[in-house]
Each structure stands twice: as C-alpha cells, then as structure tokens.
Amino acid sequence: MQAESLPSACMFVPFMNKKYTDDKPIFFIYGPTASGKTDFASLLAESIPAEIINMDSAQCYTPLTIGTAKPDWRNTQYMQHMFDCIDEPKTLTVHAYRSMVLPLIQEVYSRGNIPIFVGGSGFYLKSLLFPPQGPTLGLREKYVFETKNNLWQELNAIDPERALTIHPSDIYRVERALEIWYATGKKPSEYRPLYDPPAQFVLIHVTRNREDLYDRINRRVYQMIAQGWEHEVALLLDSPWEGFVQEKRIIGYNELIDYLKGRLTQEQAIDLIQQRSRNYAKRQETFWRMINRQICYEERKGSGNNYAVIKELDLTYTDISLYIKQLLDTILLDKE
C-alpha cells in the first residue's frame, strides 16, 4: 500500500529546507486511544537516534500496566522515560509534568538523540507548547462551589464550548477552566495562553477512520482481559489505589472493580469499557481540533517563529515504514 502524501494540518510556512544538528526538533505523536501511536513512535525511534518520553498520564503509574496499554519500555533498543515514574496514588499535574520533562529534553539532546513524545493526554501536550500559568492561590476558597456535580454545570453555563471537551467527573480540569474564568474574566475556550514551545517541533496527529478505530478499541479490551487485566485490578482492591483510580476515572478500572465486587457481570463491564473508550477517543479528537487551531493561529501571526510542522497521519491504509521515510526526507532531518 502506498503511503499518502504528507499534508500539513494547517497552511503556515514550516521549517523546511534546513538541517538540524545542534538544534534538532522534538517529535510529538498524539492521537486517540488505540490508533497505533505507540507502534508508530517505536518505528520512528528505530529510524533515527531517539528516545521516547511518555505523554500518557495513566502510564506514569507503576501498578497500572495492562489497562493503560503500557509498552514494554524497559526492553527496547532506545531509552524510554516517564513510564512507571509514580509509585503512589497522586495526581501528576500539568505543572509537575512539564517541570519533569523539560530537563529530560535537554538530557536527551545531550546524548545526541531526539526526544519523541507519545501519548494521548492532550493537556500534557498543551503544557509543553503553552506553558500553564501558576495555580491561583486561594481561588477555591474565594469562590465556593457547592458540589462536584455543580462544577461542570457552572462551567457549562459560562463556556459550553470548553465544557464539552471535559468529562463532568474530571474535577481537576473543570476547576482549572473555572480558575481561568474567575482569574481573567475570559472564557476558557477563548483564553490565549503564551505560546512558548521548548524547541522546534514536528507534531503528528495519528488517527484512523471511525470504523477501524472503534473495531481496534473493542478488540483491544478483550485482549487486555486475556492478558490478565482483571488480576491487575484485583491487586488494587482495598488499597489507596482503589479510591484513586475511581476518583480519576481511569478507563476500565472502575468497571472492573464493579465486576470484581459483583455489581456488574463481566460482559457488562466489557461493554462499558468499550463504550467509555470510544467516547474518550471522540474527546481526544475534539481536543486535537482545538489545539491544532491554537498552534496554527500562533504560527500564522508569527508567535512561534515557524517552530512547527504539523502532520495528519491516517493509519487505516498507510504503510508506516514508507511514511516515516517520506517524513524524514521531507523535513530534511540530519540523520547522521
């Protein structure tokens, strides 16, 4: 199958016709769950001197492996980072994630390698391109919200566009959006944070047609069950991790907890996991459209000094090896 041409996701002039030796670009591989991001990033890392940096929040947690589709990151020919980096049930905020990976980028460069970020946590990606503002101290005390359910309703009343991109139970991001509103008076969907990428970058949006993507999602859930996902979840019961995964609503873990405690049948749990995964994929695609617009806006007005090359990659019918060859030839990456 021939690889398709490499269209940019927007029409700003990218950093073509230049080799990068001391100033190599960062690669960001983003896309919906089960689209094939990990396999694509692995082949890319095998094609150039590179190291992979995880950009999936759930894969940071040590006991969450099968259900997060965590790769076998210790056994590759290239170094991988930010997997199994949190051993206790605590949130890795976008501020903390950014502060951890910025020095890591420089370490990768110091070894003569290129950082390849891969994952589906869009807010981690955004934190690297649009540095988050510091938390607004005292905001939650100043503006008292009645209940967690009312948080999302309040955001929806203020900014329906932003509310549609956040699950009502994702309290951290709902509160963060409300903080922007109360601190700046601007709707979160209209708020324009500072555009300050850490280096020139190539951002590849990996996706598939809907039928193919949903089929991969549905089959992967059964594969995870066969790999022992239920046992993985059973080890979390009656530990602090049980409450943590329930609060964070990490897909599949709540449903399997309910199954193990007799509140759902196995098939009911599987159906719910598949449905939630498909819904999550839709939200990831919505996030992609939003951040793509933001980057293109900044690049067109010159904020990024043409820092970015953005590519759309539909893996439904694409020859990945040929695509990678064309990609590297297109950006004239120095592979020596």
N, C-alpha and C positions, 0 to 999 in steps of 0.2 A: 504494500500500500504506500503510495507516495505521500510524503509529508506535505501539508498545505503551506502556502506562503506564510510569512510571519507578519501579520498585520499588527500595527500598534493599536492600543485601546483608545488613544486619543492622538491628535494630529500635531502636537508641539514638535519642534525640531530636537531630536535626541542627540546624545553624544556619540555620533558616528565618526568614522574615519580618524580614529585616534587610538593608539595602543596605550594600555595601562600597565606600567611596570611598577613604579613606586606608588601609584595611586590606582589600584585595581578596584573595580566596582564590587559592591555587595550584591548577591542574588537573594531575592525574596520569592519563595514559592508559596502561594496562597490559593485556597480554593475550598469547595465544600467537602464535607466528610465523605470518605470512600471514593473520591475522584481519582486517586492514584498519585497524590502529591509525593508520598514517601518514596515510591519506586522511581518516579521521575527524578527527584532530588538525588537519589542514590546513583543513578546512571550519570547524572551531571557531575557528581563528586568524583566518579571514577574516570571522568574525561578530562579533568583539569586538577591542578594542585588545590585541594579544597578541604574545608572542614565544615561539618553540618552543625547548626545551632537550632535546637528545638524551639518552635514557636507555637506550641500547643499546651495550654495551661494544665490540662489533666495529666499529660505525660510527664510533668515535673514531679509528680507524687510517687514515691517509692512503691507503695503497695498496690497501685493502680496500673496494671500492665495489660492484661488481655482485653479488658473492656475499653481501654483507651487506644488500642491498636498500636501500642508502643513497639518500635522496631527493636531488633536485637543489636542495640547500639554499641555494645562492648566488643562485638566480633565483626568489625569491618576494617577494610584496608586504610580507611581515613578516620580521623578523630571526630567524635561527636560529643556535643555538650548540651547541658541543661535538661538532660533526662535524669530522673531519679535524684533530683537535687534538693528535694524537700522530704524530710523524714518524719515530719509531724503535721497534723491536720490544721494548717493555717493557710490563709489566702495569700497568694503571690500577686500583689497589686501591680498595676502597670508601672507605677513609680519604682517599685522594687525590681521588677523585671528589667526595666531599662537600665537601672543602676548596676545590675549584674552583668548585662550583656555588652554594654559599651566598652568596658575594659577588655572583655573577652574578644571583641572585634579586633582590637589592637594586638592582642596576643596572637590571634590567627594570622594577621598581617605580618607580625614579626617573624613568623616561621616561614614566610614566603608563600602562604596559602590564601585562598579566597573564602570569605565567610558565605555560607549558603544557609539562610534561614528557611525553615519549612514548618508549616503548621496551619491550622485553621482558626486560631484565636486572633480574630481581627483587631482587637483592641491592643494586643501586644505589638502587632504590625504598626498600628497607628501611633503607638507611643514612641516608636523609633523614627518615624517621619515627622510627626507633630508632637514634640515633647509636651507631656502633660503638665499643667500648672500644678503648683503645690496645693495640698488639701486646704480648704477654707476652714481655719480653726474656729470652733465654736458655732459653726453653721447649724449643726443638728440641734444644738441647744437653743439657738436663737429662733429657728423655725421648727416648731414641734409638729411632727407628723403623727397622726392618730394611730394608724395600724399599717402593717406591711402591705395589705391589700390596697389601702387608700393611696399608698405611694405611687403606684403605677397609674391609678385613676387621676391623681393630681397632675402627673406628667402628661398624661393623655389630654387633659383639659388645656394644658399650657402649650403643648407641642405634639400633636398627633403623629406627625411625620417621624419624630425621634422615638416616640413610644412604640411605634410599630416595629422598630428594629430591636427592641428589648423584651425579653420574656418577663411577664409580671412578677415572677418569683426571683428574678435576678436583681436582688435588692441593691447590691453594690453599684451596678451600672445605673439603676434607676435613681439612686441617691446622688450619684455623680452628675447625672444630667440635671437634676434639680439644683444641685450646687451651682452649676453654670448659670442657670436662670436667676437664682437669688443673688449670686455674686456679681453678675454682669448686666442683668436685665435683658439678655439676649436669649432667644430660643436656642436650645442646644443644637438643633438641626441647622441653624444659621450662624452659629458661633464659629469663627475662623481662628483656630489656634495658630501659633507660629509654625511655619514650615521650615524645618531645620534637619534634613537627613544627615546622618553621620558620615556619609560618603556618597559618591555617585552610585547609582544602583540600577539593577535590572529587576523589574517586578513582573513575575509571570503568574497569570491567573489560570490555574488548571481547572478544567471543568469537563463535563460530558453532557450529552443530550439527556433529557429528563428520564426517558425510559431506561437507558443504560445505567444512569446514576442510581435510580431507585432500585433497579434489579441488583446492583452491586451492594447497596445498603442492606437490602433484605437478605441476600445470601451471606453477607459478612456476619450478621447477627447469629445465624445458625453455625457458622464456622467458629465464632467466639465461644458459643456454648459447647461445641465439640472440643475445643481446646482447654476447657476447664474453667470457664468464667464463673460458673456457679460456686465452685470451690473457692475461687479468689474472693468472691463477695462474702462467703460464709466466714472467712477469716477476719472480716471487718466487724462482724456482729459483736455487740456488747463491748465495743472499744470506742474510743473517741472518734475513730474514723467513720463509724456508722452514722453518727449525727452530722459529721462534716459533709459526707457525700450527699446526704439527704438535704442539707441546707444549700449546698452548691448546685444541687440538681444535676449532677454529672450523669449524663445519659446512660441508662441501663442499670445503674447501681440501685436506685430506688426501687425499680420494678423487680429486680432480682431479690432485694431484701423482702419485698412484699410476698414474692413467691416462696422464699425460704421460710417465711413466718406464716404461711398458709392463707394469706389474704388474696392471692391470685394463683391460677393454675400456671403451669409452665408456658403453655401456648398463649394464654392471655398476656403474660409478661413479655413474651417474644413479640407479639403483635404491637404492644405498647412501645417497646424499644424501637421497633422498626418505624412506627409512626412518628415518634419523637425525633428519630434520626433524620427522617425525611423533612420534617418541619425545621430542624436545625439547619439542614442543607439550604433550605429556602432562605432562612435568615442570613446565612453566610453569603449567599448570592446578593441579597439586598445590601449587606454591608459592603460587598465589593463594589457595587454600583456607586455607593455613596463615596467611598474613599477614592475611587478612580476619578470621580468628578472633582473632588477636592485637590488631588495631585495635579490633574490637568489644568485646573484653574490657576494654581500657583505657578506651574511651569509656563503657562501662556503669558502670565504677567511678569515673568522673569524672576520670581522669588527664589527659584531653585537654581538659577544659572544653568538650566538644562542638565540637571542632575540625573534625570530619569529616562529609562527606556521601559515602556510598559507593553507587554505582550499578552494576547489571549491565546490559550492553548486548549483546544477541544481534543481530548484524548480518545474520543469514541472511535475514530478511524485513523488516528495519526501513528505513523512509525516514529517511536520516540527517539531511537538512535539517530535516524536521519534528521529529525527536528533539531536535536542537540547540535549536530554537526553544522547545520544551516545557521542555527542561532549563534554559535561561536564564530563562524565565518562572518556573519552579519555585523556583529559588534566589534570584530577585529580584535578579539581578546588576545593578549600576549600569553601564549601557552608554553613558552619556553621555560 
